[in-house]
Amino acid sequence: MLDLLQSAQRLKQDLLEAPVKKSAALRGQAFVNLFFEPSTRTKNSFELAGKYLGADVINFQGKGSSVEKGETLYDTALNLEAMGVDLVVVRHQASGVPEDLARYLSVPVVNAGDGFHEHPTQGLLDLMTVWERNPHLDSLHLVIVGDILHSRVARSDLWGFSAMGARVTLVGPPSLLPTALAVPNVSLTTDFDAALADADVVQVLRIQKERQSMAGMPSVEEYRLRWGLTAARAKQLGPSAVILHPGPQNRGVEIDTPVMADPRAHILGQVENGVAVRMAVLDRLMGGDHE
């Protein structure tokens, strides 16, 4: 995992921060963005990452495609592979689709988010954003607050940070927390203020408004009061703390606007690192010229 972060950092310096963002590392190769859910950051960053490395990129749109005529996802992917693509990036609302798809295809499949399961490149870019500011990940305490139960970002972050030795606390309303976890150094609580007492990193998750009708789900006002990263609550954090949000944000609900402008907030840094991390992943899997 560390070698991917190091590769992403090199690519960020060599390409993303360069006046001319163009490399021939993946020239002559192509991949497809196979997205069945709306996406802004992930889809566009994969596309830009590929283009910066010189690859050709196809953006698949489910609407108007043969999927609407009854073609299965697997047949769609097999047809795209037959056209000569070298890699498939897939996002799907059902958990496990990327893993299943990888069994059908001979080219690499990258998971860009599957249901409530995981979002690996988001986990990597969050790690990179923190690692750039504190390389001693094994000494950190990460607090993730929000809808833990349905969050693929929370899963990828807790697996990634705990694998690097960090301590992780998952915080949220009782109805949005898992009942149990079998991951070392990970704890559950409903008390956000107590968790913040020694937090080094806070990842604020979007509250999914479609879940407001769930039994036991607090109102927006109660949620903000108890689990929102308000400006007053952010004052509990130390000067070197790192505030993250995977986006999109509900300003004034899970995070206040002044907190997003706080110098400790690195939300746009996450977006930038999303391109760098995805360049590293594409470069690794498509056999680019970079190490």
C-alpha positions in Angstrom: 0.0 0.0 0.0 2.8 2.4 0.9 4.4 1.8 -2.5 1.2 2.9 -4.2 1.2 6.1 -2.1 4.8 6.8 -3.0 4.0 6.2 -6.7 1.0 8.6 -6.5 3.2 11.2 -4.8 5.8 11.0 -7.6 3.1 11.2 -10.3 1.6 14.2 -8.5 4.9 16.0 -8.6 5.9 15.0 -12.1 2.5 15.5 -13.8 -0.3 16.9 -11.8 1.8 19.9 -10.6 3.6 20.3 -13.9 2.8 23.1 -16.4 2.1 20.4 -19.0 0.1 17.5 -17.7 0.9 14.9 -20.3 2.9 11.7 -20.3 3.3 8.9 -22.9 3.4 6.2 -20.2 0.1 4.7 -21.3 0.1 5.8 -24.9 -1.6 3.3 -27.2 -3.7 1.8 -24.4 -7.3 2.4 -23.5 -9.7 1.8 -20.6 -13.4 2.3 -20.0 -15.3 4.0 -17.2 -18.2 1.7 -16.7 -20.4 3.7 -14.3 -23.9 2.7 -13.3 -24.2 5.3 -10.5 -23.9 9.1 -10.7 -20.4 10.4 -10.0 -18.5 13.6 -10.3 -15.2 13.3 -8.5 -14.4 9.6 -9.0 -15.4 9.4 -12.7 -13.8 12.6 -13.8 -10.6 11.9 -11.8 -10.2 8.5 -13.4 -10.7 10.1 -16.8 -8.2 12.8 -16.2 -5.7 10.3 -14.6 -5.9 8.2 -17.8 -5.5 11.2 -20.1 -2.6 12.7 -18.2 -0.8 9.3 -18.6 -1.6 9.3 -22.4 -4.3 6.6 -22.4 -7.5 6.8 -24.4 -10.6 6.8 -22.2 -14.2 5.7 -23.0 -16.9 6.9 -20.7 -19.8 4.4 -20.8 -23.3 5.8 -20.1 -25.9 3.2 -19.0 -28.7 5.4 -20.3 -29.2 4.9 -24.0 -26.9 1.8 -24.0 -27.8 -1.8 -24.8 -28.3 -2.4 -21.0 -31.6 -0.6 -21.4 -32.5 -3.2 -24.1 -31.9 -6.1 -21.7 -28.2 -6.8 -22.2 -26.5 -8.0 -19.0 -23.7 -6.0 -17.4 -21.4 -9.0 -18.1 -22.2 -9.1 -21.8 -21.7 -5.3 -22.0 -18.2 -5.7 -20.4 -17.3 -8.6 -22.6 -18.2 -6.6 -25.7 -16.1 -3.7 -24.5 -13.2 -6.0 -23.9 -13.6 -7.4 -27.4 -13.2 -3.8 -28.7 -9.6 -3.9 -27.3 -9.8 -2.0 -23.9 -7.0 -2.8 -21.6 -8.8 -2.2 -18.3 -12.3 -1.6 -16.9 -13.2 0.8 -14.1 -16.6 -0.1 -12.7 -19.0 1.6 -10.3 -22.2 -0.2 -9.5 -25.0 0.1 -6.9 -24.8 -3.6 -6.1 -22.0 -4.9 -3.8 -19.7 -7.4 -5.3 -20.1 -6.5 -8.9 -16.5 -5.6 -9.6 -15.3 -8.8 -8.1 -17.8 -10.8 -10.1 -16.9 -8.9 -13.3 -13.2 -9.7 -12.8 -14.0 -13.4 -13.2 -15.5 -12.8 -16.6 -12.8 -10.6 -18.0 -9.1 -11.1 -18.8 -8.2 -7.5 -18.3 -7.8 -5.8 -14.9 -11.0 -4.5 -13.2 -10.8 -1.5 -10.9 -13.5 -1.1 -8.2 -14.7 2.6 -8.3 -17.3 1.9 -5.6 -19.8 -1.0 -5.2 -22.9 -0.7 -3.2 -22.3 -0.6 0.6 -19.1 -2.6 0.2 -16.0 -0.6 -0.6 -14.3 2.2 -2.5 -10.6 1.3 -2.6 -9.2 4.3 -4.4 -11.1 6.7 -2.0 -9.4 4.9 0.9 -6.0 5.3 -0.8 -6.5 9.0 -1.5 -7.6 9.6 2.1 -4.5 7.8 3.3 -2.3 9.9 0.9 -3.9 13.2 2.1 -3.1 12.3 5.7 0.3 10.7 5.0 1.5 13.8 3.2 1.0 15.7 6.4 2.0 13.0 8.9 4.0 10.0 7.6 3.6 8.2 11.0 0.2 6.7 10.2 0.6 4.0 12.9 0.5 6.7 15.6 -2.7 8.4 14.5 -6.3 8.3 15.7 -8.9 8.5 12.9 -12.5 9.3 13.7 -15.1 8.6 11.0 -18.5 10.1 11.7 -21.8 9.6 9.9 -23.7 6.8 8.2 -21.1 4.1 8.9 -23.6 1.2 8.2 -24.1 2.1 4.5 -20.8 3.8 3.8 -18.3 2.1 1.4 -15.9 5.0 2.2 -16.0 4.2 5.9 -15.2 0.5 5.1 -12.2 1.3 2.8 -10.9 3.9 5.3 -11.1 1.7 8.3 -9.4 -1.2 6.5 -6.7 1.1 5.0 -5.9 3.1 8.1 -6.0 0.1 10.4 -3.8 -1.9 8.1 -1.2 1.0 8.4 -1.5 0.7 12.2 -3.8 3.6 13.0 -6.5 3.5 15.6 -10.0 4.1 14.2 -13.2 5.2 16.0 -16.5 4.9 14.1 -19.1 7.4 15.3 -22.8 7.9 14.4 -26.4 7.5 15.5 -27.2 4.0 16.8 -29.3 3.2 13.7 -26.3 4.0 11.4 -23.7 2.0 13.2 -22.9 -1.7 12.6 -23.7 -4.0 15.6 -20.2 -5.4 15.8 -16.8 -5.3 14.2 -14.0 -7.9 14.0 -11.2 -5.4 13.1 -8.3 -4.7 15.5 -7.9 -1.1 16.8 -11.5 -0.2 15.7 -14.1 0.9 18.2 -17.7 2.1 17.9 -19.4 5.0 19.8 -22.4 7.4 19.5 -20.5 10.1 21.5 -18.8 12.4 18.9 -17.4 14.9 21.4 -15.7 12.2 23.4 -14.2 10.7 20.2 -12.9 14.1 19.2 -10.9 14.5 22.4 -7.7 13.0 21.0 -8.6 12.8 17.2 -5.8 13.4 14.7 -7.9 12.9 11.7 -11.7 13.4 11.2 -13.4 11.9 8.2 -17.0 13.4 7.9 -19.4 11.3 5.8 -22.3 12.7 3.8 -25.7 12.1 5.4 -27.7 10.4 2.7 -31.1 12.2 2.8 -32.8 9.2 1.3 -32.3 7.5 4.7 -34.2 10.2 6.7 -37.3 8.0 6.7 -35.5 5.1 8.4 -36.7 4.1 11.8 -34.6 5.6 14.5 -33.0 8.1 12.1 -32.6 11.6 13.8 -33.9 14.7 12.2 -31.5 16.9 10.3 -31.5 19.4 13.2 -30.8 16.7 15.8 -28.1 15.1 13.6 -26.3 18.4 13.2 -26.5 19.0 16.9 -25.1 15.6 17.9 -23.0 14.4 15.0 -22.3 17.4 12.8 -18.7 18.9 12.6 -19.9 22.4 13.6 -17.5 25.3 13.9 -17.8 25.1 17.7 -17.0 21.4 17.7 -14.0 21.9 15.4 -12.4 24.0 18.1 -11.8 20.8 20.1 -9.3 19.7 17.5 -5.6 20.3 17.7 -3.8 22.7 15.3 -2.3 19.8 13.3 -5.5 17.9 13.0 -6.7 16.9 9.5 -10.4 17.3 8.5 -11.6 15.2 5.5 -14.9 14.8 3.6 -15.3 12.5 0.6 -18.0 14.7 -0.9 -20.5 15.7 -1.9 -21.1 17.8 1.2 -24.4 18.9 2.8 -23.2 22.2 4.2 -24.8 23.0 7.5 -25.8 19.4 8.2 -22.8 17.1 8.7 -20.2 19.9 8.3 -20.4 23.7 8.7 -19.3 26.0 5.9 -16.6 27.7 8.1 -15.1 24.3 8.9 -14.7 23.6 5.2 -12.7 26.8 4.9 -10.6 25.9 8.0 -6.9 25.5 7.1 -7.0 22.1 8.8 -9.6 21.0 6.2 -8.0 19.3 3.2 -11.2 18.5 1.2 -9.9 19.9 -2.1 -6.6 18.2 -1.4 -8.4 14.9 -1.3 -9.8 15.7 -4.8 -6.3 16.5 -6.1 -4.9 13.3 -4.6 -7.8 11.4 -6.1 -6.3 12.1 -9.5 -2.8 11.2 -8.3 -3.8 7.9 -6.7 -5.8 6.9 -9.8 -2.8 7.7 -12.0 -0.8 5.3 -9.8 -3.4 2.6 -10.0 -3.8 2.8 -13.8 0.0 3.0 -14.2 0.5 -0.1 -12.1 -2.2 -2.2 -13.7 -1.7 -1.1 -17.3 2.1 -1.4 -17.3 3.2 2.2 -17.7 6.7 3.4 -17.9 6.7 4.8 -14.4 8.0 2.6 -11.5 
